[in-house]
Amino acid sequence: MSAIEQNELFDELFSSENLLKTFNEKFSNSGAKGIDRLNGMQYSLRSQNDLIKTSEKCLNGSFRFSPYLEMLKSKGKGKNPRVISIPTVRDRVVLRQLNIFLCNIFPEYVPKSVASTYIRALSADFLSSNPDEIYICSCDIEGFYDNIIKDRLVKKLSSRIKSKKALNLIVRSLLTPTSHISAKRNQRKESFNKEKGVPQGLSISNVLASIYMSDIDISMSSYNVSYYRYVDDVLIYGDKECVSKAYLSIRRKLKLRGLNTHPPSSPKTHLGYLNQPFGFLGYVFNGNDITVRDSTLEAFLQSIAARFSDFTHNKNKRLKKHSHLTIDDLKEIFVEELNEKITGAISGNKRYGWVAYYSNINDLSLLHKIDFITKEMFSRLNDFDRQSPKELKKISRAYYEIKFNPQGGYIRNYDKIETLKQKTDFLVSRGRIGLDERLTRDQIEERFERYKATILSRMQADEGEIYPK
């Protein structure tokens, strides 16, 4: 694509009409808030005038991103949390258009598969292979996003991006600091690294990382191995000699790009035959068995236990705060929300939740174990007579439903809650609207979207995924 064609594409994407269209289609109901503390509904009041100005600034080169809001995501005990960068609604619109631009200029580097797609392919491959002959290398890249060298990335981008307006806007997105909400303006750049790092959580993060890694990914085809990389997780398998050479090569090439894998002695690196257990993308492969890590199971069970604890310790406070609710209402809401945690949910034609992410395991005993432990947790609740209610759903059934019958009704589908009445009834059933409250259409829409976003974000925490774009 020539510089003229790229500029035409950029001008079209960043016209005020297209910015407004993107906002209305993608972000008007978003509950996410950036450093300005505005969600999609709140921003909509100013969106038309603001996006007209944003368009002018993008086209004349004067646009500046607001600092990204810092959100810390735990990676487990003893580990530094992952830093997620949350843009303002206005900036999410701009970044989405930039993502479309990048995907047009670098179509071959657009990530085409999600983690579950890789797992399905691997499952089919491994189950048809001799475990004594297939050699495995499983490793991950340390501090992947944080250690990408910006100058090197920009140089790679500029080899194909001829539109100065587009390239400058991408560079500004990389040079925008991430800050916590209480930081003063003059403190926001203090710990910011201008040389390294791509912010995690932006709509352009994945494609930028893919472009940065493209030379390495392409080079792996010359080693006669099967090669998969999903963000920072790498898997190589095939003949032992070929895999060993590919592993040495990828370590060497990563080092040239400021990146490293954990060393062979690290528990995060596995080198061995398929008949030995190893992990990839949260799954554990052990011969023909496909399951999850013990720590992954434990974290999910702890998150379920936390819901029980929350019900026990906060029920009186909730009854006092929401006088329209009774203890029976709270019990019903608790079971409904617990069921969604167990089964996951569907929204925007996307499947959310623990069982959705791990739907490729074949260790069904694990699912029955979760069902048993969840049922036993009710033995501590006097409000339920120390017995699990008949309405309690099972993750062992949700496993089949999410795979083979996702529209069957066992799993909550938020896409089917469409009308204002359906949203109102749903909010009333969840105790989110008092019987005497009189809300406008916009207030109902905002409350529904905010509640849905809360539920889905809990499910994404169970999946261990980064903040959604």
BAGU-359766 format. One record per residue (C-alpha): residue number from 1; x, y, z. Coordinates in steps of 0.2 Angstrom, whole numbers, plus 5000, padded with zeros to 4 digits. Example, Ala and Ser with C-alpha at 12.3 -4.5 7.8 and 13.67 -1.06 7.14 Angstrom:
2
[pt 1,[5062,4978,5039]]
[pt 2,[5068,4995,5036]]
***
This chain:
469
[pt 1,[5000,5000,5000]]
[pt 2,[5007,5017,4995]]
[pt 3,[5009,5032,5006]]
[pt 4,[4995,5040,4997]]
[pt 5,[4984,5025,5000]]
[pt 6,[4989,5024,5018]]
[pt 7,[4985,5042,5021]]
[pt 8,[4968,5040,5013]]
[pt 9,[4964,5025,5024]]
[pt 10,[4970,5034,5039]]
[pt 11,[4959,5050,5035]]
[pt 12,[4944,5038,5032]]
[pt 13,[4946,5029,5049]]
[pt 14,[4949,5045,5059]]
[pt 15,[4935,5055,5051]]
[pt 16,[4923,5061,5064]]
[pt 17,[4909,5051,5056]]
[pt 18,[4919,5035,5058]]
[pt 19,[4925,5039,5076]]
[pt 20,[4907,5042,5081]]
[pt 21,[4901,5026,5073]]
[pt 22,[4915,5016,5082]]
[pt 23,[4910,5023,5098]]
[pt 24,[4891,5020,5096]]
[pt 25,[4894,5002,5090]]
[pt 26,[4908,4997,5102]]
[pt 27,[4910,5008,5117]]
[pt 28,[4893,5017,5121]]
[pt 29,[4888,5004,5133]]
[pt 30,[4905,5000,5140]]
[pt 31,[4907,5000,5159]]
[pt 32,[4926,5002,5159]]
[pt 33,[4933,5018,5165]]
[pt 34,[4950,5026,5161]]
[pt 35,[4959,5039,5171]]
[pt 36,[4945,5052,5168]]
[pt 37,[4933,5040,5177]]
[pt 38,[4920,5040,5163]]
[pt 39,[4912,5025,5156]]
[pt 40,[4903,5023,5139]]
[pt 41,[4886,5029,5145]]
[pt 42,[4894,5045,5154]]
[pt 43,[4905,5049,5139]]
[pt 44,[4891,5048,5127]]
[pt 45,[4884,5065,5134]]
[pt 46,[4899,5073,5126]]
[pt 47,[4904,5061,5113]]
[pt 48,[4899,5070,5098]]
[pt 49,[4908,5086,5101]]
[pt 50,[4923,5078,5109]]
[pt 51,[4925,5065,5094]]
[pt 52,[4924,5079,5081]]
[pt 53,[4938,5088,5090]]
[pt 54,[4948,5071,5092]]
[pt 55,[4946,5069,5073]]
[pt 56,[4953,5086,5069]]
[pt 57,[4968,5083,5081]]
[pt 58,[4971,5065,5074]]
[pt 59,[4971,5072,5056]]
[pt 60,[4982,5087,5060]]
[pt 61,[4994,5077,5071]]
[pt 62,[4991,5086,5087]]
[pt 63,[4982,5072,5096]]
[pt 64,[4988,5066,5113]]
[pt 65,[4982,5051,5123]]
[pt 66,[4977,5053,5141]]
[pt 67,[4988,5043,5153]]
[pt 68,[4982,5026,5154]]
[pt 69,[4974,5020,5171]]
[pt 70,[4984,5007,5180]]
[pt 71,[4976,4991,5185]]
[pt 72,[4986,4978,5194]]
[pt 73,[4982,4959,5191]]
[pt 74,[4989,4946,5202]]
[pt 75,[5000,4933,5195]]
[pt 76,[5000,4922,5211]]
[pt 77,[5009,4922,5227]]
[pt 78,[5027,4929,5227]]
[pt 79,[5025,4936,5209]]
[pt 80,[5025,4954,5204]]
[pt 81,[5007,4959,5198]]
[pt 82,[5004,4961,5179]]
[pt 83,[5001,4980,5175]]
[pt 84,[4986,4982,5164]]
[pt 85,[4984,4999,5155]]
[pt 86,[4966,5005,5153]]
[pt 87,[4963,5020,5141]]
[pt 88,[4949,5032,5142]]
[pt 89,[4934,5029,5132]]
[pt 90,[4939,5042,5119]]
[pt 91,[4956,5034,5118]]
[pt 92,[4949,5017,5116]]
[pt 93,[4940,5023,5100]]
[pt 94,[4956,5030,5093]]
[pt 95,[4966,5014,5097]]
[pt 96,[4953,5003,5089]]
[pt 97,[4954,5013,5073]]
[pt 98,[4973,5012,5074]]
[pt 99,[4971,4993,5076]]
[pt 100,[4961,4992,5060]]
[pt 101,[4974,5002,5052]]
[pt 102,[4988,4991,5058]]
[pt 103,[4978,4975,5053]]
[pt 104,[4976,4982,5035]]
[pt 105,[4995,4986,5034]]
[pt 106,[5001,4970,5042]]
[pt 107,[4987,4958,5038]]
[pt 108,[4999,4942,5040]]
[pt 109,[5003,4947,5058]]
[pt 110,[4986,4948,5064]]
[pt 111,[4984,4935,5078]]
[pt 112,[4971,4923,5070]]
[pt 113,[4969,4910,5084]]
[pt 114,[4964,4911,5102]]
[pt 115,[4972,4900,5115]]
[pt 116,[4958,4887,5115]]
[pt 117,[4960,4885,5096]]
[pt 118,[4978,4880,5099]]
[pt 119,[4974,4868,5112]]
[pt 120,[4961,4859,5101]]
[pt 121,[4974,4857,5088]]
[pt 122,[4987,4851,5100]]
[pt 123,[4975,4839,5108]]
[pt 124,[4971,4831,5091]]
[pt 125,[4990,4830,5086]]
[pt 126,[4996,4823,5103]]
[pt 127,[4982,4810,5104]]
[pt 128,[4987,4803,5087]]
[pt 129,[5006,4803,5091]]
[pt 130,[5018,4791,5099]]
[pt 131,[5022,4799,5116]]
[pt 132,[5039,4790,5116]]
[pt 133,[5044,4798,5100]]
[pt 134,[5038,4816,5101]]
[pt 135,[5050,4828,5110]]
[pt 136,[5043,4844,5118]]
[pt 137,[5050,4861,5122]]
[pt 138,[5038,4871,5133]]
[pt 139,[5044,4888,5139]]
[pt 140,[5038,4906,5141]]
[pt 141,[5046,4923,5138]]
[pt 142,[5050,4933,5153]]
[pt 143,[5042,4950,5155]]
[pt 144,[5037,4949,5137]]
[pt 145,[5027,4966,5135]]
[pt 146,[5038,4975,5147]]
[pt 147,[5054,4971,5138]]
[pt 148,[5050,4975,5120]]
[pt 149,[5062,4988,5114]]
[pt 150,[5052,5003,5107]]
[pt 151,[5065,5009,5095]]
[pt 152,[5066,4992,5087]]
[pt 153,[5047,4990,5086]]
[pt 154,[5045,5007,5078]]
[pt 155,[5059,5004,5065]]
[pt 156,[5050,4988,5060]]
[pt 157,[5033,4997,5059]]
[pt 158,[5041,5011,5049]]
[pt 159,[5048,4999,5036]]
[pt 160,[5030,4997,5030]]
[pt 161,[5020,5011,5037]]
[pt 162,[5023,5026,5025]]
[pt 163,[5009,5037,5033]]
[pt 164,[5018,5049,5045]]
[pt 165,[5002,5053,5054]]
[pt 166,[4998,5035,5058]]
[pt 167,[5016,5031,5063]]
[pt 168,[5017,5046,5075]]
[pt 169,[5000,5042,5083]]
[pt 170,[5006,5024,5086]]
[pt 171,[5022,5031,5094]]
[pt 172,[5012,5042,5105]]
[pt 173,[5002,5027,5111]]
[pt 174,[5018,5019,5116]]
[pt 175,[5025,5034,5125]]
[pt 176,[5009,5037,5135]]
[pt 177,[5013,5033,5153]]
[pt 178,[5002,5022,5164]]
[pt 179,[4997,5029,5181]]
[pt 180,[4987,5025,5196]]
[pt 181,[4971,5036,5199]]
[pt 182,[4979,5046,5214]]
[pt 183,[4995,5051,5206]]
[pt 184,[4998,5069,5203]]
[pt 185,[5001,5075,5185]]
[pt 186,[5019,5078,5188]]
[pt 187,[5021,5061,5195]]
[pt 188,[5014,5051,5181]]
[pt 189,[5030,5050,5171]]
[pt 190,[5042,5047,5185]]
[pt 191,[5043,5028,5183]]
[pt 192,[5039,5027,5165]]
[pt 193,[5052,5018,5154]]
[pt 194,[5054,5027,5137]]
[pt 195,[5065,5014,5130]]
[pt 196,[5056,4998,5133]]
[pt 197,[5038,4991,5135]]
[pt 198,[5021,4990,5126]]
[pt 199,[5006,4994,5137]]
[pt 200,[4996,4978,5140]]
[pt 201,[4977,4980,5138]]
[pt 202,[4977,4991,5122]]
[pt 203,[4968,4985,5107]]
[pt 204,[4984,4987,5097]]
[pt 205,[4995,4978,5110]]
[pt 206,[4993,4960,5103]]
[pt 207,[4996,4965,5084]]
[pt 208,[5011,4976,5089]]
[pt 209,[5019,4961,5099]]
[pt 210,[5015,4950,5084]]
[pt 211,[5024,4961,5072]]
[pt 212,[5039,4962,5084]]
[pt 213,[5040,4943,5085]]
[pt 214,[5036,4940,5067]]
[pt 215,[5054,4937,5061]]
[pt 216,[5056,4924,5075]]
[pt 217,[5040,4915,5071]]
[pt 218,[5044,4914,5053]]
[pt 219,[5061,4907,5056]]
[pt 220,[5054,4892,5066]]
[pt 221,[5047,4885,5050]]
[pt 222,[5065,4880,5044]]
[pt 223,[5068,4868,5059]]
[pt 224,[5056,4855,5054]]
[pt 225,[5046,4856,5070]]
[pt 226,[5028,4861,5075]]
[pt 227,[5029,4878,5083]]
[pt 228,[5015,4888,5093]]
[pt 229,[5017,4904,5101]]
[pt 230,[5003,4913,5110]]
[pt 231,[5009,4930,5117]]
[pt 232,[5023,4924,5129]]
[pt 233,[5020,4905,5129]]
[pt 234,[5030,4895,5117]]
[pt 235,[5028,4877,5112]]
[pt 236,[5040,4867,5100]]
[pt 237,[5038,4849,5097]]
[pt 238,[5045,4835,5085]]
[pt 239,[5061,4826,5083]]
[pt 240,[5073,4829,5098]]
[pt 241,[5087,4835,5088]]
[pt 242,[5076,4848,5078]]
[pt 243,[5067,4854,5093]]
[pt 244,[5084,4856,5103]]
[pt 245,[5091,4867,5088]]
[pt 246,[5075,4877,5087]]
[pt 247,[5075,4880,5106]]
[pt 248,[5093,4886,5105]]
[pt 249,[5089,4897,5090]]
[pt 250,[5074,4905,5098]]
[pt 251,[5084,4909,5114]]
[pt 252,[5097,4917,5104]]
[pt 253,[5085,4928,5093]]
[pt 254,[5075,4933,5108]]
[pt 255,[5091,4940,5117]]
[pt 256,[5095,4951,5102]]
[pt 257,[5077,4958,5104]]
[pt 258,[5079,4962,5123]]
[pt 259,[5069,4946,5128]]
[pt 260,[5073,4930,5137]]
[pt 261,[5065,4913,5140]]
[pt 262,[5067,4905,5157]]
[pt 263,[5083,4894,5157]]
[pt 264,[5082,4875,5155]]
[pt 265,[5084,4873,5174]]
[pt 266,[5069,4883,5178]]
[pt 267,[5052,4874,5182]]
[pt 268,[5044,4886,5169]]
[pt 269,[5054,4877,5155]]
[pt 270,[5051,4859,5150]]
[pt 271,[5062,4849,5139]]
[pt 272,[5057,4831,5137]]
[pt 273,[5046,4818,5128]]
[pt 274,[5027,4818,5127]]
[pt 275,[5026,4804,5139]]
[pt 276,[5031,4817,5153]]
[pt 277,[5019,4830,5159]]
[pt 278,[5021,4848,5154]]
[pt 279,[5011,4864,5154]]
[pt 280,[5005,4876,5140]]
[pt 281,[4993,4890,5141]]
[pt 282,[4987,4884,5158]]
[pt 283,[4983,4866,5153]]
[pt 284,[4994,4851,5158]]
[pt 285,[4997,4837,5145]]
[pt 286,[5001,4820,5153]]
[pt 287,[5001,4807,5139]]
[pt 288,[4983,4806,5133]]
[pt 289,[4977,4815,5148]]
[pt 290,[4973,4834,5147]]
[pt 291,[4970,4843,5163]]
[pt 292,[4974,4859,5172]]
[pt 293,[4988,4863,5184]]
[pt 294,[4985,4860,5203]]
[pt 295,[4987,4879,5206]]
[pt 296,[4974,4883,5193]]
[pt 297,[4961,4872,5201]]
[pt 298,[4965,4878,5218]]
[pt 299,[4964,4896,5212]]
[pt 300,[4946,4893,5205]]
[pt 301,[4940,4884,5220]]
[pt 302,[4947,4898,5231]]
[pt 303,[4937,4910,5220]]
[pt 304,[4921,4900,5223]]
[pt 305,[4925,4899,5242]]
[pt 306,[4927,4918,5242]]
[pt 307,[4909,4920,5235]]
[pt 308,[4903,4910,5250]]
[pt 309,[4913,4920,5262]]
[pt 310,[4906,4936,5255]]
[pt 311,[4888,4930,5257]]
[pt 312,[4891,4925,5275]]
[pt 313,[4900,4941,5280]]
[pt 314,[4891,4954,5271]]
[pt 315,[4873,4948,5271]]
[pt 316,[4868,4959,5286]]
[pt 317,[4876,4974,5278]]
[pt 318,[4867,4972,5262]]
[pt 319,[4850,4969,5270]]
[pt 320,[4853,4986,5280]]
[pt 321,[4858,4995,5264]]
[pt 322,[4845,4988,5253]]
[pt 323,[4829,4988,5263]]
[pt 324,[4819,4981,5248]]
[pt 325,[4828,4965,5249]]
[pt 326,[4825,4950,5261]]
[pt 327,[4836,4936,5266]]
[pt 328,[4827,4925,5254]]
[pt 329,[4831,4938,5240]]
[pt 330,[4849,4938,5245]]
[pt 331,[4850,4919,5245]]
[pt 332,[4842,4918,5227]]
[pt 333,[4854,4931,5221]]
[pt 334,[4869,4922,5228]]
[pt 335,[4864,4905,5220]]
[pt 336,[4861,4914,5203]]
[pt 337,[4878,4923,5203]]
[pt 338,[4886,4907,5210]]
[pt 339,[4879,4897,5195]]
[pt 340,[4886,4910,5183]]
[pt 341,[4903,4908,5190]]
[pt 342,[4901,4889,5188]]
[pt 343,[4894,4888,5171]]
[pt 344,[4901,4904,5163]]
[pt 345,[4891,4915,5152]]
[pt 346,[4889,4921,5134]]
[pt 347,[4890,4939,5128]]
[pt 348,[4894,4947,5112]]
[pt 349,[4894,4929,5105]]
[pt 350,[4910,4926,5116]]
[pt 351,[4911,4912,5129]]
[pt 352,[4917,4918,5146]]
[pt 353,[4922,4908,5162]]
[pt 354,[4933,4895,5168]]
[pt 355,[4924,4880,5160]]
[pt 356,[4924,4889,5144]]
[pt 357,[4943,4892,5144]]
[pt 358,[4947,4874,5150]]
[pt 359,[4933,4865,5139]]
[pt 360,[4947,4855,5130]]
[pt 361,[4952,4845,5146]]
[pt 362,[4947,4826,5145]]
[pt 363,[4950,4824,5164]]
[pt 364,[4931,4824,5169]]
[pt 365,[4935,4818,5186]]
[pt 366,[4941,4835,5189]]
[pt 367,[4924,4843,5185]]
[pt 368,[4915,4831,5197]]
[pt 369,[4928,4836,5210]]
[pt 370,[4923,4854,5208]]
[pt 371,[4905,4850,5209]]
[pt 372,[4907,4839,5225]]
[pt 373,[4918,4853,5234]]
[pt 374,[4905,4867,5229]]
[pt 375,[4891,4856,5235]]
[pt 376,[4900,4853,5252]]
[pt 377,[4903,4872,5254]]
[pt 378,[4884,4874,5258]]
[pt 379,[4886,4863,5273]]
[pt 380,[4894,4878,5282]]
[pt 381,[4879,4889,5278]]
[pt 382,[4865,4890,5291]]
[pt 383,[4854,4900,5279]]
[pt 384,[4853,4885,5267]]
[pt 385,[4850,4873,5281]]
[pt 386,[4868,4867,5278]]
[pt 387,[4862,4859,5261]]
[pt 388,[4865,4863,5243]]
[pt 389,[4849,4870,5235]]
[pt 390,[4841,4861,5220]]
[pt 391,[4844,4876,5209]]
[pt 392,[4863,4874,5211]]
[pt 393,[4871,4870,5193]]
[pt 394,[4885,4858,5190]]
[pt 395,[4901,4862,5181]]
[pt 396,[4902,4844,5174]]
[pt 397,[4886,4848,5164]]
[pt 398,[4891,4865,5159]]
[pt 399,[4907,4857,5151]]
[pt 400,[4896,4848,5139]]
[pt 401,[4883,4862,5137]]
[pt 402,[4897,4875,5133]]
[pt 403,[4905,4863,5120]]
[pt 404,[4889,4856,5112]]
[pt 405,[4874,4866,5116]]
[pt 406,[4879,4884,5121]]
[pt 407,[4862,4891,5116]]
[pt 408,[4852,4878,5126]]
[pt 409,[4848,4889,5140]]
[pt 410,[4859,4881,5154]]
[pt 411,[4872,4894,5152]]
[pt 412,[4867,4913,5154]]
[pt 413,[4867,4921,5137]]
[pt 414,[4867,4940,5139]]
[pt 415,[4864,4943,5121]]
[pt 416,[4846,4937,5123]]
[pt 417,[4843,4950,5136]]
[pt 418,[4838,4963,5123]]
[pt 419,[4823,4973,5127]]
[pt 420,[4821,4986,5141]]
[pt 421,[4809,4976,5150]]
[pt 422,[4820,4961,5150]]
[pt 423,[4834,4971,5157]]
[pt 424,[4823,4979,5170]]
[pt 425,[4816,4961,5175]]
[pt 426,[4834,4955,5176]]
[pt 427,[4840,4969,5187]]
[pt 428,[4826,4967,5198]]
[pt 429,[4829,4949,5200]]
[pt 430,[4847,4952,5205]]
[pt 431,[4842,4966,5217]]
[pt 432,[4850,4980,5207]]
[pt 433,[4833,4990,5206]]
[pt 434,[4822,4993,5221]]
[pt 435,[4804,4991,5219]]
[pt 436,[4800,5009,5221]]
[pt 437,[4814,5015,5210]]
[pt 438,[4809,5025,5194]]
[pt 439,[4823,5025,5182]]
[pt 440,[4825,5032,5164]]
[pt 441,[4829,5021,5149]]
[pt 442,[4847,5027,5150]]
[pt 443,[4849,5023,5168]]
[pt 444,[4842,5006,5166]]
[pt 445,[4854,5003,5151]]
[pt 446,[4869,5010,5161]]
[pt 447,[4865,4999,5176]]
[pt 448,[4863,4983,5166]]
[pt 449,[4879,4986,5157]]
[pt 450,[4889,4990,5173]]
[pt 451,[4882,4975,5182]]
[pt 452,[4886,4963,5166]]
[pt 453,[4903,4970,5165]]
[pt 454,[4906,4966,5184]]
[pt 455,[4900,4948,5181]]
[pt 456,[4910,4946,5165]]
[pt 457,[4926,4953,5173]]
[pt 458,[4925,4941,5187]]
[pt 459,[4924,4927,5174]]
[pt 460,[4939,4934,5164]]
[pt 461,[4949,4934,5181]]
[pt 462,[4945,4915,5182]]
[pt 463,[4951,4913,5164]]
[pt 464,[4968,4922,5169]]
[pt 465,[4966,4933,5154]]
[pt 466,[4972,4950,5152]]
[pt 467,[4960,4965,5152]]
[pt 468,[4948,4965,5137]]
[pt 469,[4951,4977,5123]]
***
